[in-house]
Amino acid sequence: MIRKSSVVITKALALKAFDFIEEGSIFYEYKNSILLIACKNTESLNNFNLNMDFKLALNPVMQGDFPTLELKFNFFNNKIYKEEVSNLVSIANNEEVEHLINYFNKDFLNLIIFSKDNDFLKSYELMNTQRNELIEVMKNFQIDIEHIIKNNTT
């Protein structure tokens, strides 16, 4: 399920987060929540709408010698693939891991999509059905999610 998000950020804030990045996605801490902000080209941005379905894959990968978790949101319209948003989380980076876990500690995942080429910004909430899968994947990395959630206030 995808719905319009009540979390609204300014384009200036999104641009600041992507100062040196042309396209991609990052976790961003905003008002005691973690958002996933994705910078896409204008054509990609136009593909996103509330009528889409999505599937989220959590893929453990190696980036050189570093264990990494890839989050890959695939978006479909009438079962036809339209777009994707992906994010790589370095398991060796404690801040990235905490952002990931806090992101999944909600019933809905906040996703902000924008393009540097125009002033349009889209804000969505995606139903979180992957919490248990994330727990299992993180156990493979020997990370205790419950401990991090208990000791974190974000």
ZAROGU-527692 format. One line per field, with one value per atom (N, C-alpha, C, CB): residue number from 0; residue in three letters; atom name; x, y, z. Coordinates in nm, 2 decimals. Atoms other than C-alpha are relative to their C-alpha. Glycine has a CB too. Layout:
<nodes>
resi: NUM  ...
resn: ALA  ...
name: CA  ...
east: X  ...
north: Y  ...
up: Z  ...
</nodes>
This chain:
<nodes>
resi: 0  0  0  0  1  1  1  1  2  2  2  2  3  3  3  3  4  4  4  4  5  5  5  5  6  6  6  6  7  7  7  7  8  8  8  8  9  9  9  9  10  10  10  10  11  11  11  11  12  12  12  12  13  13  13  13  14  14  14  14  15  15  15  15  16  16  16  16  17  17  17  17  18  18  18  18  19  19  19  19  20  20  20  20  21  21  21  21  22  22  22  22  23  23  23  23  24  24  24  24  25  25  25  25  26  26  26  26  27  27  27  27  28  28  28  28  29  29  29  29  30  30  30  30  31  31  31  31  32  32  32  32  33  33  33  33  34  34  34  34  35  35  35  35  36  36  36  36  37  37  37  37  38  38  38  38  39  39  39  39  40  40  40  40  41  41  41  41  42  42  42  42  43  43  43  43  44  44  44  44  45  45  45  45  46  46  46  46  47  47  47  47  48  48  48  48  49  49  49  49  50  50  50  50  51  51  51  51  52  52  52  52  53  53  53  53  54  54  54  54  55  55  55  55  56  56  56  56  57  57  57  57  58  58  58  58  59  59  59  59  60  60  60  60  61  61  61  61  62  62  62  62  63  63  63  63  64  64  64  64  65  65  65  65  66  66  66  66  67  67  67  67  68  68  68  68  69  69  69  69  70  70  70  70  71  71  71  71  72  72  72  72  73  73  73  73  74  74  74  74  75  75  75  75  76  76  76  76  77  77  77  77  78  78  78  78  79  79  79  79  80  80  80  80  81  81  81  81  82  82  82  82  83  83  83  83  84  84  84  84  85  85  85  85  86  86  86  86  87  87  87  87  88  88  88  88  89  89  89  89  90  90  90  90  91  91  91  91  92  92  92  92  93  93  93  93  94  94  94  94  95  95  95  95  96  96  96  96  97  97  97  97  98  98  98  98  99  99  99  99  100  100  100  100  101  101  101  101  102  102  102  102  103  103  103  103  104  104  104  104  105  105  105  105  106  106  106  106  107  107  107  107  108  108  108  108  109  109  109  109  110  110  110  110  111  111  111  111  112  112  112  112  113  113  113  113  114  114  114  114  115  115  115  115  116  116  116  116  117  117  117  117  118  118  118  118  119  119  119  119  120  120  120  120  121  121  121  121  122  122  122  122  123  123  123  123  124  124  124  124  125  125  125  125  126  126  126  126  127  127  127  127  128  128  128  128  129  129  129  129  130  130  130  130  131  131  131  131  132  132  132  132  133  133  133  133  134  134  134  134  135  135  135  135  136  136  136  136  137  137  137  137  138  138  138  138  139  139  139  139  140  140  140  140  141  141  141  141  142  142  142  142  143  143  143  143  144  144  144  144  145  145  145  145  146  146  146  146  147  147  147  147  148  148  148  148  149  149  149  149  150  150  150  150  151  151  151  151  152  152  152  152  153  153  153  153
resn: MET  MET  MET  MET  ILE  ILE  ILE  ILE  ARG  ARG  ARG  ARG  LYS  LYS  LYS  LYS  SER  SER  SER  SER  SER  SER  SER  SER  VAL  VAL  VAL  VAL  VAL  VAL  VAL  VAL  ILE  ILE  ILE  ILE  THR  THR  THR  THR  LYS  LYS  LYS  LYS  ALA  ALA  ALA  ALA  LEU  LEU  LEU  LEU  ALA  ALA  ALA  ALA  LEU  LEU  LEU  LEU  LYS  LYS  LYS  LYS  ALA  ALA  ALA  ALA  PHE  PHE  PHE  PHE  ASP  ASP  ASP  ASP  PHE  PHE  PHE  PHE  ILE  ILE  ILE  ILE  GLU  GLU  GLU  GLU  GLU  GLU  GLU  GLU  GLY  GLY  GLY  GLY  SER  SER  SER  SER  ILE  ILE  ILE  ILE  PHE  PHE  PHE  PHE  TYR  TYR  TYR  TYR  GLU  GLU  GLU  GLU  TYR  TYR  TYR  TYR  LYS  LYS  LYS  LYS  ASN  ASN  ASN  ASN  SER  SER  SER  SER  ILE  ILE  ILE  ILE  LEU  LEU  LEU  LEU  LEU  LEU  LEU  LEU  ILE  ILE  ILE  ILE  ALA  ALA  ALA  ALA  CYS  CYS  CYS  CYS  LYS  LYS  LYS  LYS  ASN  ASN  ASN  ASN  THR  THR  THR  THR  GLU  GLU  GLU  GLU  SER  SER  SER  SER  LEU  LEU  LEU  LEU  ASN  ASN  ASN  ASN  ASN  ASN  ASN  ASN  PHE  PHE  PHE  PHE  ASN  ASN  ASN  ASN  LEU  LEU  LEU  LEU  ASN  ASN  ASN  ASN  MET  MET  MET  MET  ASP  ASP  ASP  ASP  PHE  PHE  PHE  PHE  LYS  LYS  LYS  LYS  LEU  LEU  LEU  LEU  ALA  ALA  ALA  ALA  LEU  LEU  LEU  LEU  ASN  ASN  ASN  ASN  PRO  PRO  PRO  PRO  VAL  VAL  VAL  VAL  MET  MET  MET  MET  GLN  GLN  GLN  GLN  GLY  GLY  GLY  GLY  ASP  ASP  ASP  ASP  PHE  PHE  PHE  PHE  PRO  PRO  PRO  PRO  THR  THR  THR  THR  LEU  LEU  LEU  LEU  GLU  GLU  GLU  GLU  LEU  LEU  LEU  LEU  LYS  LYS  LYS  LYS  PHE  PHE  PHE  PHE  ASN  ASN  ASN  ASN  PHE  PHE  PHE  PHE  PHE  PHE  PHE  PHE  ASN  ASN  ASN  ASN  ASN  ASN  ASN  ASN  LYS  LYS  LYS  LYS  ILE  ILE  ILE  ILE  TYR  TYR  TYR  TYR  LYS  LYS  LYS  LYS  GLU  GLU  GLU  GLU  GLU  GLU  GLU  GLU  VAL  VAL  VAL  VAL  SER  SER  SER  SER  ASN  ASN  ASN  ASN  LEU  LEU  LEU  LEU  VAL  VAL  VAL  VAL  SER  SER  SER  SER  ILE  ILE  ILE  ILE  ALA  ALA  ALA  ALA  ASN  ASN  ASN  ASN  ASN  ASN  ASN  ASN  GLU  GLU  GLU  GLU  GLU  GLU  GLU  GLU  VAL  VAL  VAL  VAL  GLU  GLU  GLU  GLU  HIS  HIS  HIS  HIS  LEU  LEU  LEU  LEU  ILE  ILE  ILE  ILE  ASN  ASN  ASN  ASN  TYR  TYR  TYR  TYR  PHE  PHE  PHE  PHE  ASN  ASN  ASN  ASN  LYS  LYS  LYS  LYS  ASP  ASP  ASP  ASP  PHE  PHE  PHE  PHE  LEU  LEU  LEU  LEU  ASN  ASN  ASN  ASN  LEU  LEU  LEU  LEU  ILE  ILE  ILE  ILE  ILE  ILE  ILE  ILE  PHE  PHE  PHE  PHE  SER  SER  SER  SER  LYS  LYS  LYS  LYS  ASP  ASP  ASP  ASP  ASN  ASN  ASN  ASN  ASP  ASP  ASP  ASP  PHE  PHE  PHE  PHE  LEU  LEU  LEU  LEU  LYS  LYS  LYS  LYS  SER  SER  SER  SER  TYR  TYR  TYR  TYR  GLU  GLU  GLU  GLU  LEU  LEU  LEU  LEU  MET  MET  MET  MET  ASN  ASN  ASN  ASN  THR  THR  THR  THR  GLN  GLN  GLN  GLN  ARG  ARG  ARG  ARG  ASN  ASN  ASN  ASN  GLU  GLU  GLU  GLU  LEU  LEU  LEU  LEU  ILE  ILE  ILE  ILE  GLU  GLU  GLU  GLU  VAL  VAL  VAL  VAL  MET  MET  MET  MET  LYS  LYS  LYS  LYS  ASN  ASN  ASN  ASN  PHE  PHE  PHE  PHE  GLN  GLN  GLN  GLN  ILE  ILE  ILE  ILE  ASP  ASP  ASP  ASP  ILE  ILE  ILE  ILE  GLU  GLU  GLU  GLU  HIS  HIS  HIS  HIS  ILE  ILE  ILE  ILE  ILE  ILE  ILE  ILE  LYS  LYS  LYS  LYS  ASN  ASN  ASN  ASN  ASN  ASN  ASN  ASN  THR  THR  THR  THR  THR  THR  THR  THR
name: N  CA  C  CB  N  CA  C  CB  N  CA  C  CB  N  CA  C  CB  N  CA  C  CB  N  CA  C  CB  N  CA  C  CB  N  CA  C  CB  N  CA  C  CB  N  CA  C  CB  N  CA  C  CB  N  CA  C  CB  N  CA  C  CB  N  CA  C  CB  N  CA  C  CB  N  CA  C  CB  N  CA  C  CB  N  CA  C  CB  N  CA  C  CB  N  CA  C  CB  N  CA  C  CB  N  CA  C  CB  N  CA  C  CB  N  CA  C  CB  N  CA  C  CB  N  CA  C  CB  N  CA  C  CB  N  CA  C  CB  N  CA  C  CB  N  CA  C  CB  N  CA  C  CB  N  CA  C  CB  N  CA  C  CB  N  CA  C  CB  N  CA  C  CB  N  CA  C  CB  N  CA  C  CB  N  CA  C  CB  N  CA  C  CB  N  CA  C  CB  N  CA  C  CB  N  CA  C  CB  N  CA  C  CB  N  CA  C  CB  N  CA  C  CB  N  CA  C  CB  N  CA  C  CB  N  CA  C  CB  N  CA  C  CB  N  CA  C  CB  N  CA  C  CB  N  CA  C  CB  N  CA  C  CB  N  CA  C  CB  N  CA  C  CB  N  CA  C  CB  N  CA  C  CB  N  CA  C  CB  N  CA  C  CB  N  CA  C  CB  N  CA  C  CB  N  CA  C  CB  N  CA  C  CB  N  CA  C  CB  N  CA  C  CB  N  CA  C  CB  N  CA  C  CB  N  CA  C  CB  N  CA  C  CB  N  CA  C  CB  N  CA  C  CB  N  CA  C  CB  N  CA  C  CB  N  CA  C  CB  N  CA  C  CB  N  CA  C  CB  N  CA  C  CB  N  CA  C  CB  N  CA  C  CB  N  CA  C  CB  N  CA  C  CB  N  CA  C  CB  N  CA  C  CB  N  CA  C  CB  N  CA  C  CB  N  CA  C  CB  N  CA  C  CB  N  CA  C  CB  N  CA  C  CB  N  CA  C  CB  N  CA  C  CB  N  CA  C  CB  N  CA  C  CB  N  CA  C  CB  N  CA  C  CB  N  CA  C  CB  N  CA  C  CB  N  CA  C  CB  N  CA  C  CB  N  CA  C  CB  N  CA  C  CB  N  CA  C  CB  N  CA  C  CB  N  CA  C  CB  N  CA  C  CB  N  CA  C  CB  N  CA  C  CB  N  CA  C  CB  N  CA  C  CB  N  CA  C  CB  N  CA  C  CB  N  CA  C  CB  N  CA  C  CB  N  CA  C  CB  N  CA  C  CB  N  CA  C  CB  N  CA  C  CB  N  CA  C  CB  N  CA  C  CB  N  CA  C  CB  N  CA  C  CB  N  CA  C  CB  N  CA  C  CB  N  CA  C  CB  N  CA  C  CB  N  CA  C  CB  N  CA  C  CB  N  CA  C  CB  N  CA  C  CB  N  CA  C  CB  N  CA  C  CB  N  CA  C  CB  N  CA  C  CB  N  CA  C  CB  N  CA  C  CB  N  CA  C  CB  N  CA  C  CB  N  CA  C  CB  N  CA  C  CB  N  CA  C  CB  N  CA  C  CB  N  CA  C  CB  N  CA  C  CB  N  CA  C  CB  N  CA  C  CB  N  CA  C  CB  N  CA  C  CB  N  CA  C  CB  N  CA  C  CB  N  CA  C  CB  N  CA  C  CB  N  CA  C  CB  N  CA  C  CB  N  CA  C  CB
east: 0.08  0.00  0.09  -0.09  -0.07  0.12  -0.10  0.07  0.09  -0.03  0.08  -0.09  -0.07  0.05  0.05  -0.09  -0.06  0.28  -0.04  0.15  0.02  0.21  0.13  -0.08  -0.13  0.58  0.04  0.11  -0.03  0.67  0.13  -0.12  -0.13  1.02  0.01  0.12  -0.02  1.13  0.10  0.05  -0.09  1.31  0.14  -0.04  -0.13  1.60  0.06  -0.01  -0.05  1.64  0.04  -0.11  -0.03  1.63  0.13  -0.11  -0.12  1.89  0.12  -0.02  -0.12  2.12  0.05  -0.04  -0.04  2.11  0.08  -0.12  -0.06  2.22  0.10  -0.11  -0.09  2.48  0.10  0.07  -0.10  2.74  -0.04  0.13  0.05  2.52  -0.10  -0.06  0.10  2.34  -0.13  0.07  0.12  2.11  0.04  -0.03  -0.02  2.06  -0.10  0.14  0.08  1.91  0.08  -0.11  -0.06  2.00  -0.10  0.10  0.09  1.85  0.03  0.03  -0.01  1.79  -0.09  -0.05  0.07  1.70  -0.08  0.10  0.08  1.41  -0.11  -0.06  0.10  1.20  -0.03  -0.14  0.00  1.28  -0.05  -0.09  0.04  1.20  0.11  -0.13  -0.10  1.42  -0.08  0.08  0.06  1.32  0.10  -0.04  -0.08  1.45  -0.03  -0.03  0.01  1.51  0.07  0.06  -0.06  1.57  0.00  -0.08  -0.01  1.69  0.00  0.13  0.01  1.58  -0.01  -0.13  0.02  1.57  -0.15  0.06  0.14  1.25  -0.09  -0.01  0.08  1.13  -0.04  0.08  0.03  1.16  -0.10  0.13  0.09  0.99  -0.15  0.04  0.13  0.69  -0.07  0.00  0.06  0.64  -0.06  0.11  0.05  0.56  -0.14  0.10  0.13  0.20  -0.06  -0.09  0.06  -0.03  -0.07  -0.11  0.06  -0.18  0.10  -0.07  -0.11  0.15  0.00  0.13  -0.03  0.23  0.15  -0.06  -0.14  0.57  0.04  0.06  -0.06  0.79  0.14  0.02  -0.13  1.09  0.08  -0.02  -0.10  1.39  0.11  0.05  -0.12  1.66  0.11  -0.04  -0.10  1.97  0.14  0.02  -0.13  2.29  0.10  0.03  -0.10  2.59  0.13  -0.04  -0.13  2.96  0.05  0.11  -0.06  3.11  0.15  -0.07  -0.14  3.48  0.00  0.07  -0.01  3.56  -0.11  0.13  0.09  3.26  -0.14  -0.01  0.13  2.93  -0.10  -0.04  0.09  2.64  -0.14  0.05  0.14  2.26  -0.06  -0.08  0.07  2.08  -0.15  0.04  0.14  1.73  -0.04  -0.06  0.04  1.56  -0.16  0.06  0.14  1.21  -0.03  -0.06  0.05  1.05  -0.14  0.02  0.14  0.74  -0.06  0.00  0.08  0.47  -0.13  -0.02  0.13  0.17  -0.07  0.01  0.07  -0.08  0.09  -0.07  -0.10  0.20  0.11  -0.08  -0.11  0.42  0.10  -0.06  -0.11  0.76  0.01  0.13  -0.01  0.79  0.13  -0.12  -0.12  1.07  0.06  -0.05  -0.06  1.30  0.07  0.10  -0.08  1.46  0.08  -0.09  -0.09  1.76  0.09  0.08  -0.08  1.98  0.10  -0.07  -0.10  2.31  0.03  0.12  -0.03  2.37  0.13  -0.12  -0.13  2.73  -0.02  0.12  0.02  2.70  0.11  -0.01  -0.11  3.03  -0.02  0.13  0.03  2.88  -0.11  -0.03  0.11  2.69  -0.11  0.07  0.10  2.51  -0.10  0.06  0.08  2.38  -0.09  0.09  0.08  2.27  -0.11  0.09  0.11  2.08  -0.11  0.07  0.10  1.91  -0.09  0.07  0.07  1.81  -0.10  0.09  0.08  1.67  -0.11  0.08  0.10  1.49  -0.10  0.06  0.09  1.34  -0.10  0.09  0.09  1.19  -0.07  0.08  0.07  1.07  -0.14  0.09  0.13  0.75  -0.09  0.02  0.10  0.43  0.01  -0.14  -0.01  0.49  0.13  -0.11  -0.13  0.81  -0.01  0.08  0.01  0.86  0.10  0.02  -0.08  0.99  -0.03  -0.03  0.00  1.06  0.07  0.06  -0.06  1.13  0.00  -0.07  -0.01  1.25  0.10  0.04  -0.09  1.44  0.07  -0.07  -0.07  1.70  -0.04  0.15  0.03  1.57  -0.13  -0.02  0.12  1.23  -0.03  -0.12  0.03  1.06  -0.10  -0.06  0.09  0.84  0.06  -0.07  -0.04  0.87  -0.11  0.07  0.10  0.67  0.03  -0.03  -0.02  0.62  -0.10  -0.02  0.08  0.49  0.02  0.02  -0.01  0.43  -0.03  -0.09  0.01  0.48  -0.02  0.13  0.03  0.33  0.12  -0.13  -0.11  0.60  -0.04  0.08  0.03  0.56  0.13  -0.09  -0.13  0.93  0.08  0.09  -0.07  1.02  0.06  -0.09  -0.05  1.06  0.11  -0.11  -0.11  1.26  0.13  -0.05  -0.12  1.49  0.07  -0.03  -0.06  1.54  0.08  -0.11  -0.07  1.64  0.13  -0.09  -0.12  1.88  0.10  -0.04  -0.09  2.04  0.07  -0.06  -0.06  2.09  0.12  -0.11  -0.11  2.30  0.13  -0.04  -0.11  2.52  0.04  -0.03  -0.02  2.52  -0.03  0.14  0.05  2.33  -0.13  -0.01  0.12  2.07  -0.09  0.03  0.09  1.79  -0.07  -0.10  0.08  1.59  0.09  -0.05  -0.09  1.90  0.02  0.14  -0.02  1.95  -0.13  0.04  0.12  1.58  -0.02  -0.12  0.02  1.57  0.09  0.03  -0.09  1.87  0.00  0.14  0.01  1.77  -0.13  0.03  0.12  1.52  -0.05  0.02  0.05  1.49  -0.11  0.12
north: -0.12  0.00  0.12  0.00  -0.13  0.35  0.10  0.02  -0.11  0.66  0.13  -0.02  -0.13  1.03  0.02  0.12  -0.02  1.12  0.14  -0.02  -0.13  1.39  0.07  -0.02  -0.06  1.45  0.08  -0.11  -0.09  1.75  0.07  0.10  -0.08  1.88  0.09  -0.10  -0.10  2.17  -0.05  0.13  0.04  2.13  0.04  0.07  -0.04  2.33  -0.10  0.14  0.10  2.07  -0.13  -0.04  0.11  1.79  0.02  -0.04  -0.04  1.97  0.00  0.14  0.00  2.02  -0.14  0.07  0.14  1.65  -0.06  -0.09  0.05  1.59  0.10  -0.04  -0.11  1.87  -0.05  0.06  0.05  1.65  -0.12  -0.02  0.12  1.37  0.03  -0.09  -0.03  1.38  -0.08  -0.03  0.09  1.08  -0.11  -0.07  0.10  0.82  0.02  0.00  -0.01  0.79  -0.01  -0.11  0.00  0.85  0.00  0.13  -0.02  0.82  0.13  -0.12  -0.13  1.15  0.02  0.11  -0.01  1.23  0.14  0.00  -0.12  1.48  -0.01  0.02  0.00  1.57  -0.13  0.05  0.13  1.25  -0.11  0.02  0.11  1.04  -0.02  0.02  0.03  0.87  0.00  -0.13  0.00  0.94  -0.06  0.15  0.04  0.78  0.11  -0.14  -0.11  1.07  -0.05  0.14  0.05  0.97  0.12  -0.12  -0.10  1.21  -0.07  0.09  0.07  1.10  0.10  -0.09  -0.10  1.26  0.02  -0.06  -0.05  1.44  -0.11  0.12  0.10  1.16  -0.11  -0.06  0.10  0.90  0.05  -0.04  -0.06  1.14  0.00  0.14  -0.01  1.17  -0.14  0.05  0.14  0.78  -0.03  -0.10  0.04  0.78  0.06  0.05  -0.05  0.80  -0.10  0.00  0.07  0.67  -0.13  0.09  0.13  0.39  -0.11  0.03  0.10  0.20  -0.10  0.07  0.10  -0.12  0.00  -0.14  0.01  -0.19  -0.13  0.12  0.12  -0.48  0.05  -0.12  -0.04  -0.43  -0.13  0.07  0.11  -0.67  0.05  -0.05  -0.02  -0.68  -0.10  -0.02  0.09  -0.81  0.02  0.03  -0.02  -0.87  -0.02  -0.11  0.01  -0.80  0.04  0.10  -0.04  -0.74  0.12  -0.11  -0.11  -0.40  -0.01  0.14  0.02  -0.49  -0.10  0.13  0.08  -0.62  0.03  0.02  -0.05  -0.46  -0.06  0.16  0.05  -0.63  0.12  -0.09  -0.10  -0.42  -0.06  0.08  0.04  -0.44  0.09  0.00  -0.08  -0.32  -0.01  -0.06  -0.01  -0.20  0.03  0.11  -0.02  -0.22  0.00  -0.10  -0.02  -0.08  0.00  0.13  0.01  -0.19  0.05  -0.14  -0.05  0.00  -0.04  0.16  0.06  -0.14  0.08  -0.15  -0.05  0.00  -0.11  0.14  0.12  -0.28  -0.11  0.05  0.11  -0.53  0.02  -0.13  -0.04  -0.35  0.08  0.07  -0.07  -0.25  0.15  -0.07  -0.14  0.13  0.07  0.08  -0.07  0.25  -0.08  0.14  0.06  0.16  0.11  -0.11  -0.08  0.33  -0.10  0.09  0.09  0.16  0.08  -0.10  -0.06  0.23  -0.10  0.07  0.09  0.07  0.04  0.00  -0.03  0.05  -0.08  -0.04  0.07  -0.03  -0.05  0.10  0.06  -0.27  0.04  -0.16  -0.05  -0.14  0.14  -0.01  -0.14  0.21  0.00  0.09  0.01  0.22  0.10  0.03  -0.10  0.54  -0.04  0.14  0.05  0.39  -0.11  -0.04  0.12  0.07  0.05  -0.10  -0.05  0.27  0.07  0.10  -0.06  0.48  -0.10  0.09  0.11  0.16  -0.06  -0.10  0.07  0.00  0.10  -0.04  -0.10  0.32  0.02  0.13  -0.01  0.35  -0.11  0.00  0.12  0.00  -0.02  -0.12  0.01  0.06  0.07  0.05  -0.07  0.23  -0.09  0.14  0.08  0.09  0.04  0.02  -0.05  0.31  0.06  0.11  -0.05  0.39  0.13  -0.11  -0.12  0.75  0.01  0.12  -0.01  0.80  0.13  -0.12  -0.13  1.14  -0.01  0.12  0.01  1.16  0.14  -0.10  -0.13  1.47  0.00  0.11  -0.01  1.59  0.14  -0.01  -0.13  1.87  0.09  -0.03  -0.08  1.98  0.08  -0.09  -0.08  2.11  0.01  -0.07  -0.03  2.22  -0.10  0.14  0.09  1.92  -0.10  -0.07  0.09  1.69  -0.09  0.07  0.09  1.38  -0.07  -0.11  0.06  1.24  -0.11  0.11  0.12  0.89  -0.07  -0.10  0.10  0.64  -0.14  0.03  0.13  0.28  -0.10  -0.05  0.09  0.01  -0.09  -0.09  0.08  -0.17  -0.14  0.06  0.14  -0.54  -0.09  -0.06  0.07  -0.63  0.00  0.06  -0.01  -0.58  -0.13  0.05  0.13  -0.95  -0.05  -0.10  0.04  -1.01  0.08  0.03  -0.08  -0.72  -0.06  0.14  0.06  -0.88  -0.13  -0.04  0.12  -1.21  0.03  -0.09  -0.04  -1.05  0.06  0.11  -0.06  -0.85  -0.10  0.12  0.11  -1.16  -0.07  -0.11  0.05  -1.29  0.08  -0.02  -0.09  -0.99  0.01  0.14  0.01  -1.07  0.14  -0.04  -0.12  -0.75  -0.02  0.12  0.01  -0.74  0.12  -0.03  -0.11  -0.51  0.05  -0.03  -0.04  -0.52  0.08  -0.13  -0.07  -0.40  0.14  -0.07  -0.14  -0.10  0.08  -0.01  -0.07  -0.01  0.04  -0.09  -0.03  -0.03  0.11  -0.13  -0.10  0.20  0.12  -0.06  -0.11  0.45  0.07  -0.04  -0.08  0.73  0.06  0.11  -0.06  0.83  -0.08  -0.01
up: 0.00  0.00  0.00  0.12  0.01  -0.09  0.02  -0.14  -0.02  0.04  0.01  0.13  0.00  0.04  0.15  -0.04  -0.14  0.34  0.05  -0.01  -0.07  0.59  0.03  0.13  -0.02  0.62  -0.12  0.03  0.11  0.41  0.03  -0.03  -0.02  0.36  -0.12  0.00  0.11  0.15  -0.11  0.05  0.11  -0.18  0.04  -0.14  -0.04  -0.03  0.09  0.07  -0.09  0.24  -0.08  0.11  0.09  -0.02  -0.08  -0.09  0.08  -0.23  0.09  -0.07  -0.09  0.07  0.03  0.13  -0.03  0.14  -0.12  0.03  0.12  -0.22  -0.07  -0.10  0.05  -0.25  -0.10  0.12  0.09  -0.42  -0.07  0.07  0.06  -0.55  -0.10  0.11  0.11  -0.88  0.01  -0.14  -0.02  -0.83  0.10  -0.14  -0.10  -0.56  0.11  0.05  -0.12  -0.22  0.13  0.00  -0.13  0.14  0.11  0.01  -0.11  0.48  0.06  0.11  -0.05  0.64  0.13  -0.11  -0.13  1.00  0.00  0.12  0.01  1.01  0.11  -0.14  -0.11  1.32  0.06  -0.06  -0.08  1.51  -0.09  0.12  0.09  1.20  -0.10  -0.07  0.11  0.94  -0.13  0.03  0.13  0.58  -0.10  -0.04  0.11  0.27  -0.11  -0.05  0.10  0.02  -0.13  0.05  0.12  -0.34  -0.10  -0.06  0.10  -0.61  -0.13  0.02  0.13  -0.96  -0.11  0.00  0.11  -1.30  -0.02  -0.13  0.01  -1.40  -0.06  -0.08  0.07  -1.63  0.10  -0.12  -0.11  -1.34  0.10  0.07  -0.10  -1.10  -0.05  0.03  0.06  -1.33  0.00  -0.14  0.00  -1.32  0.13  -0.03  -0.13  -0.95  0.02  0.11  -0.03  -0.84  0.11  -0.12  -0.11  -0.56  -0.04  0.06  0.05  -0.78  -0.02  -0.13  0.02  -0.79  0.12  -0.01  -0.10  -0.60  0.01  -0.04  -0.01  -0.47  0.07  0.08  -0.06  -0.37  0.05  -0.09  -0.06  -0.14  0.02  0.14  -0.01  -0.16  0.09  -0.14  -0.09  0.11  -0.04  0.15  0.06  -0.05  0.07  -0.15  -0.06  0.15  -0.12  0.11  0.10  -0.08  0.06  -0.12  -0.04  -0.05  -0.09  0.00  0.07  -0.15  0.03  0.03  -0.04  -0.17  0.12  0.03  -0.13  0.18  0.10  0.06  -0.10  0.34  -0.02  -0.01  0.01  0.41  -0.02  0.12  0.03  0.27  -0.02  -0.13  0.02  0.27  -0.11  0.13  0.11  -0.05  0.03  -0.14  0.00  -0.01  -0.14  0.11  0.13  -0.34  -0.01  -0.10  0.02  -0.39  -0.15  0.07  0.14  -0.72  0.00  -0.06  0.01  -0.82  -0.13  0.00  0.11  -1.05  -0.02  0.02  0.03  -1.22  -0.08  -0.08  0.06  -1.31  -0.03  -0.13  0.01  -1.26  -0.10  -0.03  0.10  -1.51  0.07  -0.12  -0.07  -1.37  -0.06  -0.02  0.05  -1.38  0.05  0.06  -0.06  -1.14  0.11  0.05  -0.12  -0.86  0.08  -0.03  -0.09  -0.56  0.08  0.09  -0.08  -0.40  0.09  -0.09  -0.10  -0.11  0.05  0.11  -0.06  0.01  0.14  -0.09  -0.14  0.38  0.04  0.10  -0.05  0.50  0.14  -0.01  -0.13  0.78  0.10  -0.01  -0.09  0.92  0.05  -0.08  -0.04  0.96  0.10  -0.13  -0.11  1.29  -0.02  0.13  0.02  1.20  -0.11  -0.04  0.11  0.87  0.05  -0.12  -0.05  1.05  0.09  0.07  -0.09  1.32  -0.08  0.10  0.08  1.05  -0.07  -0.11  0.06  0.87  0.09  -0.06  -0.10  1.18  0.05  0.12  -0.04  1.29  -0.11  0.05  0.12  0.94  0.00  -0.13  0.01  0.96  0.13  -0.03  -0.13  1.32  0.00  0.11  0.01  1.19  -0.09  -0.07  0.07  1.04  -0.15  0.05  0.13  0.73  -0.02  -0.03  0.03  0.56  -0.09  -0.08  0.07  0.45  -0.12  0.10  0.12  0.10  -0.07  -0.10  0.07  -0.05  -0.13  0.09  0.13  -0.42  -0.07  -0.10  0.06  -0.60  -0.12  0.10  0.11  -0.91  0.02  -0.13  -0.01  -0.91  -0.12  -0.01  0.12  -1.25  0.01  -0.12  -0.02  -1.12  0.14  -0.08  -0.13  -0.81  0.07  0.01  -0.05  -0.77  0.09  -0.12  -0.10  -0.47  0.04  0.12  -0.03  -0.40  0.14  -0.11  -0.13  -0.05  0.02  0.11  -0.01  0.01  0.14  -0.11  -0.10  0.29  -0.06  0.12  0.05  0.21  0.12  -0.08  -0.11  0.42  0.03  -0.03  -0.04  0.61  0.04  0.12  -0.03  0.58  0.01  -0.12  0.00  0.59  0.13  -0.11  -0.12  0.95  0.04  0.11  -0.04  1.03  -0.10  0.00  0.10  0.71  0.03  -0.14  -0.03  0.81  0.12  0.03  -0.12  1.15  -0.03  0.11  0.04  0.99  -0.08  -0.09  0.08  0.74  0.09  -0.11  -0.08  1.01  0.10  0.09  -0.08  1.22  -0.07  0.04  0.08  0.93  0.01  -0.14  -0.02  0.99  0.15  -0.05  -0.14  1.36  0.07  0.03  -0.06  1.45  0.07  -0.11  -0.08  1.72  -0.01  0.15  0.02  1.61  0.13  -0.11  -0.12  1.93  0.10  0.07  -0.09  2.13  -0.05  0.01  0.05  1.90  0.01  -0.15  -0.02  1.91  0.14  -0.05  -0.14  2.28  0.05  0.09  -0.04  2.32  -0.08  0.01  0.09  2.06  0.01  -0.15  -0.01  2.08  -0.13  0.10  0.13  1.71  -0.05  -0.10
</nodes>
